[in-house]
Amino acid sequence: MDALRPALPSPLQAVADPRFARRGVRLLLKRDDLIHPDLPGNKWRKLELNLRAAAATGPRPLLTFGGAYSNHLRATAAAGRLLGLATIGVVRGDELADRPLNPVLARCVADGMRLHFLTRSAYRRKAEPEVREALRARFGDCYVIPEGGSNALAATGCRTLGRELRAALDPADGPHVVGVACGTGGTLAGLAAGLADHPAVAPATGLTVGPLVGQTAEQTAERAAERAADSGSRPRAIGFPVLRGDFLAAEILALQTEAFGARVGDWELDGRFHCGGYARTTPDLDAFAADFTDRHGLTLDRVYVAKLLYGLTSLVEAGAIAGGSTVTAVITGPAPAP
């Protein structure tokens, strides 16, 4: 595992953005994209304990799942190269098998990953015994890591992210809101738990977003009032799903229950900024990302990070996060693949 040693804790950078400043909100970037050149950000945190568990069971190939632009597949392939382990990537969409590989999948192959393309219907059933048995028959005994790397081990690994932030955030900087993009939910599950691990800092009373996924406007207002009355509340985590649908909250709760025994921390989802779904974009998102790069010199991955910052900026400009708050955006992934 020495070959995978990351540079931790990742830097916490202040960014002077006038859209935040004119609302009296401070913006910080948690630069998890800088902790390892091949396994940046949440990919390292989610894979570390899974890789240790795989190593403890003996030399077996790693088998995992992802879409055509999956940073998780890319990171798993890199980890396999660095550790000398065979890797197999099960990719959603058999129509891709006869097409030229995109930069992400080409990088996976260059790192030694064997790609196997499933039909979209079979991919949706990837956790079912019939599909798993077919994969076992084809590839033999493998250590299986779920899509996006999200399982209890991944949530436990991401708990360190929340702990790092909680230790670094200054109570004097007002209510704290921490935002992260969500694919499969493992990062938010661990982040929220880690934010709850240290003595309380400032109450997250600045958050009045609403209505959020699964809540009416009245429920959102009630929760905001409860937070305002709770002088010991913890930093608030907002997850920004990059996929359509309301399924993610239940999956995050299941991950936290498996990893920590119950729901942990103060977290919620805002599903309004997926821009059409996974790996989809809109002219507004593209314009926002280009403008953010011009302002701050940080190239944004459109799948995750651009949607996160677009969401946070929209909330601040709408007055949904009160003046005096500090907003921290977790930069989980790399810049777009060359």
C-alpha positions in Angstrom: 0.0 0.0 0.0 3.0 2.3 0.2 2.7 3.0 -3.5 -0.7 4.6 -2.8 0.3 6.8 0.0 -1.7 10.1 -0.3 -0.8 13.6 0.7 -3.1 14.2 3.7 -4.8 16.3 4.9 -5.7 17.8 1.6 -5.4 21.6 1.3 -8.2 24.0 2.3 -8.1 27.0 0.0 -10.0 30.3 0.4 -11.4 31.6 -2.9 -12.4 35.3 -3.4 -15.5 35.0 -5.5 -17.7 38.2 -5.7 -20.9 36.2 -6.0 -20.3 34.8 -2.5 -18.6 38.0 -1.1 -21.5 40.3 -2.0 -23.8 38.0 0.1 -21.3 38.0 2.9 -20.5 34.3 2.4 -17.0 32.9 2.5 -16.0 30.2 0.0 -13.4 27.5 0.7 -12.3 24.7 -1.5 -11.3 21.4 0.1 -8.8 20.2 -2.6 -9.1 16.5 -2.3 -8.2 16.3 -6.0 -4.6 17.0 -5.0 -4.0 14.1 -2.5 -2.8 11.6 -5.1 -2.1 11.9 -8.9 -3.8 8.6 -9.8 -6.4 8.2 -7.0 -7.5 11.8 -6.4 -10.0 12.8 -3.7 -12.8 10.6 -2.6 -11.5 7.8 -4.9 -8.6 7.2 -2.5 -10.7 7.6 0.6 -13.3 5.1 -0.7 -10.8 2.6 -2.1 -8.3 2.5 0.7 -10.1 0.1 3.1 -11.5 -1.9 0.2 -7.9 -2.4 -1.1 -6.7 -3.4 2.3 -9.5 -5.9 2.7 -8.7 -7.3 -0.8 -5.1 -7.7 0.1 -6.0 -9.5 3.3 -7.9 -12.2 1.3 -5.0 -13.1 -1.0 -4.0 -12.1 -4.6 -7.3 -12.0 -6.5 -8.3 -9.7 -9.3 -10.4 -6.6 -8.4 -13.7 -6.5 -10.2 -15.9 -3.4 -10.1 -18.6 -1.5 -12.0 -19.1 1.9 -13.6 -20.3 4.0 -16.5 -18.3 5.0 -19.5 -17.0 8.1 -17.7 -16.5 6.6 -14.3 -13.7 8.1 -12.3 -14.0 5.1 -10.0 -13.1 2.7 -12.8 -10.2 5.0 -13.7 -8.9 5.0 -10.0 -9.4 1.3 -9.6 -7.4 0.6 -12.7 -4.6 2.9 -11.5 -4.6 1.2 -8.1 -4.3 -2.2 -9.7 -1.3 -1.0 -11.8 0.4 0.5 -8.7 -0.2 -2.6 -6.6 0.4 -5.2 -9.3 -3.2 -6.5 -9.1 -5.4 -7.5 -12.1 -8.5 -5.4 -12.5 -11.7 -5.9 -14.3 -14.2 -3.1 -15.1 -17.8 -4.0 -15.8 -19.1 -1.1 -17.9 -22.7 -0.1 -18.4 -23.8 -0.3 -22.0 -22.8 -3.1 -24.4 -23.2 -0.7 -27.3 -19.9 0.8 -26.3 -18.0 -2.3 -27.0 -17.6 -1.6 -30.7 -17.0 2.1 -30.3 -13.6 3.9 -29.9 -12.8 4.2 -26.2 -13.4 7.6 -24.6 -10.4 9.1 -22.6 -11.5 7.6 -19.3 -11.9 4.0 -20.6 -8.7 4.3 -22.6 -6.9 5.3 -19.4 -8.3 2.3 -17.7 -7.0 0.0 -20.5 -3.6 1.7 -20.4 -3.4 0.9 -16.7 -4.2 -2.8 -17.4 -7.9 -3.0 -16.7 -9.9 -5.6 -18.7 -13.2 -4.1 -19.7 -16.4 -6.1 -19.9 -19.5 -4.4 -21.3 -23.0 -5.3 -20.0 -26.3 -4.5 -21.6 -28.0 -1.7 -19.7 -30.7 -4.0 -18.5 -28.2 -6.5 -17.2 -26.2 -3.7 -15.6 -29.3 -2.6 -13.6 -29.4 -6.2 -12.2 -25.7 -6.3 -11.4 -26.3 -7.1 -7.7 -28.5 -10.0 -8.5 -27.2 -13.6 -8.0 -27.7 -14.6 -11.6 -25.6 -11.7 -13.0 -22.9 -12.1 -10.3 -22.7 -15.9 -11.0 -22.3 -15.2 -14.7 -19.4 -12.8 -13.9 -17.8 -15.4 -11.6 -18.1 -18.0 -14.3 -16.4 -15.7 -16.8 -13.7 -14.2 -14.6 -13.2 -16.6 -11.7 -12.9 -15.6 -8.0 -12.6 -11.9 -7.7 -12.7 -9.3 -4.9 -15.8 -7.4 -5.9 -16.1 -3.6 -5.2 -19.5 -2.1 -5.8 -20.2 0.7 -8.3 -18.6 3.9 -7.3 -16.7 2.0 -4.6 -19.6 2.8 -2.2 -20.0 0.3 0.6 -19.5 0.4 4.4 -15.7 0.3 4.0 -15.9 3.3 1.7 -18.1 5.3 4.0 -15.7 4.6 6.8 -12.8 5.7 4.7 -14.6 9.0 3.8 -15.2 9.7 7.5 -11.6 11.0 7.6 -12.7 13.7 5.2 -15.3 15.0 7.6 -12.9 14.8 10.5 -10.2 16.8 8.6 -12.7 19.5 7.8 -14.2 19.6 11.3 -10.7 20.1 12.7 -9.8 22.8 10.2 -13.0 24.9 10.3 -12.9 27.9 12.6 -16.0 28.4 14.8 -15.5 32.1 14.4 -16.2 31.9 10.7 -20.0 31.6 11.3 -22.3 28.8 10.3 -20.6 26.1 8.2 -22.1 24.5 5.2 -20.1 21.7 3.4 -21.1 20.7 -0.2 -20.2 17.6 -2.1 -21.3 16.1 -5.4 -23.0 12.7 -5.1 -23.0 9.7 -7.4 -23.5 6.6 -5.3 -23.6 8.4 -1.9 -20.6 6.9 -0.1 -18.7 10.1 0.2 -21.6 12.0 1.7 -22.3 9.1 4.1 -18.8 9.3 5.5 -18.3 13.0 5.3 -21.4 13.7 7.4 -20.3 11.1 10.0 -16.9 12.7 10.2 -18.3 16.2 10.6 -20.2 14.9 13.6 -17.2 13.4 15.3 -15.7 16.5 16.9 -17.0 19.1 19.4 -19.6 21.4 17.9 -18.5 24.5 16.2 -21.0 27.0 14.9 -24.6 26.2 14.4 -25.5 25.8 10.7 -28.4 28.3 11.0 -27.5 29.9 7.7 -29.0 27.1 5.6 -32.5 27.7 4.5 -32.5 25.7 1.2 -35.8 24.4 0.1 -37.7 22.5 -0.7 -35.1 19.8 -0.9 -35.5 16.2 -2.2 -38.1 14.4 -0.2 -39.4 17.4 1.7 -42.2 19.9 1.4 -41.5 23.6 1.7 -43.1 23.5 5.2 -40.8 20.6 6.3 -37.8 22.5 5.1 -38.8 25.6 7.0 -39.4 23.6 10.1 -35.9 22.0 9.9 -34.3 25.4 9.3 -36.1 26.7 12.4 -34.9 23.7 14.5 -31.3 24.4 13.4 -31.6 28.0 14.3 -32.8 27.1 17.8 -30.1 24.5 18.3 -27.0 26.4 19.4 -24.9 23.2 19.3 -25.7 22.0 15.8 -22.9 20.6 13.7 -21.7 21.7 10.3 -24.3 21.0 7.7 -23.5 18.8 4.7 -25.4 19.2 1.4 -25.1 16.5 -1.2 -25.7 17.4 -4.9 -26.8 14.3 -6.8 -25.5 14.1 -10.4 -28.1 11.5 -11.3 -31.8 12.0 -11.7 -34.2 10.3 -9.3 -35.0 10.3 -5.6 -33.3 7.0 -4.7 -30.1 8.3 -3.2 -31.3 9.3 0.3 -32.3 5.8 1.1 -29.0 4.4 -0.2 -27.0 6.9 1.9 -29.0 5.9 5.0 -28.4 2.2 4.3 -24.6 2.9 3.9 -24.5 4.8 7.2 -26.5 2.1 9.0 -24.2 -0.6 7.7 -21.0 1.4 8.5 -22.0 3.3 11.7 -25.2 1.6 13.0 -27.6 4.5 12.3 -28.0 7.8 10.4 -25.1 10.0 11.5 -24.6 13.8 11.1 -26.6 16.6 9.7 -27.0 16.0 5.9 -29.5 16.5 3.1 -29.7 16.3 -0.6 -30.5 19.0 -3.2 -31.5 17.3 -6.4 -32.0 20.3 -8.6 -28.6 20.6 -10.2 -28.0 17.3 -12.0 -28.5 19.1 -15.3 -30.3 16.1 -17.0 -28.5 13.2 -15.4 -25.1 11.5 -15.2 -22.5 12.9 -17.5 -25.1 15.3 -19.0 -24.7 19.0 -19.2 -26.5 22.1 -20.2 -25.4 25.4 -21.8 -25.9 27.1 -18.4 -23.6 24.6 -16.7 -21.0 24.8 -19.4 -21.0 28.6 -19.2 -20.8 28.5 -15.4 -17.8 26.1 -15.5 -15.9 28.1 -18.1 -16.5 31.3 -16.1 -15.3 29.7 -12.9 -12.2 28.5 -14.6 -11.6 32.1 -15.9 -12.1 33.5 -12.5 -10.1 31.1 -10.4 -7.9 29.0 -12.8 -9.5 25.7 -11.7 -10.7 23.4 -14.5 -14.0 21.8 -13.5 -15.0 18.2 -14.2 -18.5 18.5 -15.6 -19.8 15.2 -14.2 -19.4 16.1 -10.5 -17.5 19.2 -9.5 -19.1 21.7 -11.9 -22.5 20.6 -10.7 -21.5 21.0 -7.1 -20.2 24.5 -7.5 -23.1 25.5 -9.8 -25.5 24.4 -7.0 -23.7 26.1 -4.2 -23.3 29.3 -6.2 -27.0 29.2 -7.1 -28.0 28.8 -3.4 -25.8 31.6 -2.3 -27.1 34.0 -5.0 -30.7 33.1 -4.1 -30.0 34.0 -0.5 -30.6 30.4 0.6 -27.4 30.5 2.6 -27.2 33.4 5.1 -24.6 36.1 5.2 -21.8 35.3 7.7 -21.7 31.6 6.6 -18.7 29.7 5.4 -19.3 27.4 2.5 -16.8 24.6 1.8 -16.9 22.8 -1.5 -15.2 19.4 -1.5 -13.4 19.1 -4.8 -13.6 15.3 -5.1 -12.4 14.6 -8.6 -9.7 15.4 -11.2 -9.9 17.8 -14.0 -11.4 16.3 -17.2 -9.2 13.6 -18.7 -7.0 14.9 -21.5 
